Amino acid sequence: MSEKISLTCIGCPLGCTVNVVKSGNTIESISGNTCKRGYDYAQTEVLAPVRTVTSTVRVNGGRNPVVAVKTEAPIPKGKIKDCMKAIYNIKVNAPVAIGDVICDNIADTGVRLVASAND
């Protein structure tokens, strides 16, 4: 049996309503997108959703008690909770600069956690 899914695309500023018809793990059709990014977004969002995680980690001896961090690439949506638990337990020493690798493999995703600000 086919399932109809309606998404608002976030691939570009247009915010198209993209309609996906899915049967099991197979996409039967994608419509409503006005660009390829919309097609790609819908396909990923329906079959294997991913997110970029942003948060903060605690800093010892820095100008601020925390520094902003983010995953260097999107991670599977189902791993966000594990990622946040790992981030909660991280404490780094100052100085911290934008781009510094905070964790090489956050929550066993194969993705690095990097500083997105200076401490």
C-alpha positions as YAML, in Angstrom:
chain: A
units: angstrom
residues:
- id: 1
  name: MET
  ca: [0.00, 0.00, 0.00]
- id: 2
  name: SER
  ca: [1.29, 3.43, -0.89]
- id: 3
  name: GLU
  ca: [1.80, 6.23, 1.62]
- id: 4
  name: LYS
  ca: [1.48, 9.90, 0.65]
- id: 5
  name: ILE
  ca: [3.79, 12.33, 2.43]
- id: 6
  name: SER
  ca: [3.74, 16.11, 2.13]
- id: 7
  name: LEU
  ca: [6.89, 18.06, 3.04]
- id: 8
  name: THR
  ca: [7.89, 21.70, 3.01]
- id: 9
  name: CYS
  ca: [11.28, 21.78, 1.31]
- id: 10
  name: ILE
  ca: [14.13, 23.56, 3.08]
- id: 11
  name: GLY
  ca: [16.62, 23.13, 0.23]
- id: 12
  name: CYS
  ca: [16.25, 26.71, -1.00]
- id: 13
  name: PRO
  ca: [14.30, 29.87, -0.07]
- id: 14
  name: LEU
  ca: [11.22, 28.94, -2.15]
- id: 15
  name: GLY
  ca: [9.83, 26.51, 0.47]
- id: 16
  name: CYS
  ca: [7.98, 24.35, -2.04]
- id: 17
  name: THR
  ca: [5.42, 21.82, -0.90]
- id: 18
  name: VAL
  ca: [6.85, 18.52, -2.10]
- id: 19
  name: ASN
  ca: [4.62, 15.47, -2.32]
- id: 20
  name: VAL
  ca: [6.11, 12.01, -2.04]
- id: 21
  name: VAL
  ca: [4.40, 8.70, -2.72]
- id: 22
  name: LYS
  ca: [6.20, 5.89, -0.95]
- id: 23
  name: SER
  ca: [5.65, 2.16, -0.83]
- id: 24
  name: GLY
  ca: [7.74, 0.45, 1.87]
- id: 25
  name: ASN
  ca: [11.31, 1.67, 1.38]
- id: 26
  name: THR
  ca: [10.72, 2.64, -2.25]
- id: 27
  name: ILE
  ca: [9.76, 6.07, -3.51]
- id: 28
  name: GLU
  ca: [7.19, 5.81, -6.28]
- id: 29
  name: SER
  ca: [7.03, 9.51, -7.12]
- id: 30
  name: ILE
  ca: [8.13, 12.97, -6.03]
- id: 31
  name: SER
  ca: [6.26, 16.07, -7.23]
- id: 32
  name: GLY
  ca: [5.86, 19.74, -6.37]
- id: 33
  name: ASN
  ca: [9.57, 20.56, -6.27]
- id: 34
  name: THR
  ca: [10.76, 23.35, -8.54]
- id: 35
  name: CYS
  ca: [14.46, 22.44, -8.41]
- id: 36
  name: LYS
  ca: [16.69, 19.40, -8.01]
- id: 37
  name: ARG
  ca: [17.46, 20.37, -4.42]
- id: 38
  name: GLY
  ca: [13.78, 19.83, -3.58]
- id: 39
  name: TYR
  ca: [13.85, 16.39, -5.15]
- id: 40
  name: ASP
  ca: [17.03, 15.45, -3.28]
- id: 41
  name: TYR
  ca: [15.70, 16.85, 0.01]
- id: 42
  name: ALA
  ca: [12.46, 14.88, -0.25]
- id: 43
  name: GLN
  ca: [14.25, 11.66, -1.11]
- id: 44
  name: THR
  ca: [16.65, 11.97, 1.85]
- id: 45
  name: GLU
  ca: [13.99, 13.17, 4.29]
- id: 46
  name: VAL
  ca: [11.69, 10.24, 3.52]
- id: 47
  name: LEU
  ca: [14.25, 7.43, 3.27]
- id: 48
  name: ALA
  ca: [17.09, 8.44, 5.62]
- id: 49
  name: PRO
  ca: [16.56, 11.78, 7.40]
- id: 50
  name: VAL
  ca: [19.68, 13.59, 8.63]
- id: 51
  name: ARG
  ca: [20.30, 16.72, 10.68]
- id: 52
  name: THR
  ca: [23.22, 18.98, 11.54]
- id: 53
  name: VAL
  ca: [23.43, 19.21, 15.33]
- id: 54
  name: THR
  ca: [24.39, 22.46, 17.04]
- id: 55
  name: SER
  ca: [24.99, 22.83, 20.76]
- id: 56
  name: THR
  ca: [27.58, 24.00, 23.28]
- id: 57
  name: VAL
  ca: [30.30, 22.29, 25.29]
- id: 58
  name: ARG
  ca: [31.78, 23.41, 28.59]
- id: 59
  name: VAL
  ca: [35.18, 25.14, 28.56]
- id: 60
  name: ASN
  ca: [37.76, 25.13, 31.36]
- id: 61
  name: GLY
  ca: [39.66, 28.42, 31.67]
- id: 62
  name: GLY
  ca: [38.01, 30.21, 28.78]
- id: 63
  name: ARG
  ca: [36.57, 33.70, 28.53]
- id: 64
  name: ASN
  ca: [33.13, 32.06, 28.49]
- id: 65
  name: PRO
  ca: [31.95, 28.94, 30.31]
- id: 66
  name: VAL
  ca: [30.81, 27.31, 27.04]
- id: 67
  name: VAL
  ca: [31.66, 27.36, 23.34]
- id: 68
  name: ALA
  ca: [29.36, 26.72, 20.38]
- id: 69
  name: VAL
  ca: [29.86, 23.47, 18.48]
- id: 70
  name: LYS
  ca: [28.27, 21.70, 15.52]
- id: 71
  name: THR
  ca: [28.56, 18.45, 13.65]
- id: 72
  name: GLU
  ca: [30.78, 18.87, 10.62]
- id: 73
  name: ALA
  ca: [28.20, 17.04, 8.49]
- id: 74
  name: PRO
  ca: [24.61, 15.96, 9.03]
- id: 75
  name: ILE
  ca: [24.09, 12.82, 11.13]
- id: 76
  name: PRO
  ca: [21.21, 10.32, 11.04]
- id: 77
  name: LYS
  ca: [18.18, 11.78, 12.79]
- id: 78
  name: GLY
  ca: [17.96, 8.68, 14.98]
- id: 79
  name: LYS
  ca: [21.43, 9.41, 16.42]
- id: 80
  name: ILE
  ca: [20.63, 12.93, 17.68]
- id: 81
  name: LYS
  ca: [19.81, 11.81, 21.23]
- id: 82
  name: ASP
  ca: [23.08, 9.83, 21.47]
- id: 83
  name: CYS
  ca: [24.96, 12.81, 20.05]
- id: 84
  name: MET
  ca: [23.48, 15.18, 22.64]
- id: 85
  name: LYS
  ca: [24.30, 12.77, 25.47]
- id: 86
  name: ALA
  ca: [27.91, 12.64, 24.25]
- id: 87
  name: ILE
  ca: [28.10, 16.44, 23.93]
- id: 88
  name: TYR
  ca: [26.77, 16.86, 27.49]
- id: 89
  name: ASN
  ca: [29.75, 14.87, 28.80]
- id: 90
  name: ILE
  ca: [32.43, 16.79, 26.89]
- id: 91
  name: LYS
  ca: [34.56, 19.42, 28.64]
- id: 92
  name: VAL
  ca: [37.45, 21.11, 26.79]
- id: 93
  name: ASN
  ca: [40.32, 23.30, 27.89]
- id: 94
  name: ALA
  ca: [40.79, 26.82, 26.57]
- id: 95
  name: PRO
  ca: [41.79, 28.15, 24.15]
- id: 96
  name: VAL
  ca: [39.21, 26.94, 21.63]
- id: 97
  name: ALA
  ca: [39.09, 28.37, 18.10]
- id: 98
  name: ILE
  ca: [36.58, 28.06, 15.28]
- id: 99
  name: GLY
  ca: [37.17, 24.79, 13.45]
- id: 100
  name: ASP
  ca: [38.93, 23.02, 16.32]
- id: 101
  name: VAL
  ca: [37.93, 19.36, 16.42]
- id: 102
  name: ILE
  ca: [36.19, 18.69, 19.72]
- id: 103
  name: CYS
  ca: [35.38, 15.02, 19.02]
- id: 104
  name: ASP
  ca: [36.58, 12.87, 16.10]
- id: 105
  name: ASN
  ca: [33.57, 10.54, 15.95]
- id: 106
  name: ILE
  ca: [30.55, 11.88, 17.80]
- id: 107
  name: ALA
  ca: [28.16, 9.11, 18.92]
- id: 108
  name: ASP
  ca: [29.76, 6.59, 16.54]
- id: 109
  name: THR
  ca: [28.44, 8.46, 13.50]
- id: 110
  name: GLY
  ca: [31.81, 8.90, 11.79]
- id: 111
  name: VAL
  ca: [31.23, 12.67, 11.92]
- id: 112
  name: ARG
  ca: [33.46, 15.15, 13.73]
- id: 113
  name: LEU
  ca: [32.16, 17.68, 16.25]
- id: 114
  name: VAL
  ca: [33.87, 21.03, 15.70]
- id: 115
  name: ALA
  ca: [33.89, 24.41, 17.43]
- id: 116
  name: SER
  ca: [31.77, 26.98, 15.62]
- id: 117
  name: ALA
  ca: [32.99, 29.91, 17.73]
- id: 118
  name: ASN
  ca: [36.02, 31.02, 19.71]
- id: 119
  name: ASP
  ca: [35.89, 30.60, 23.51]
...
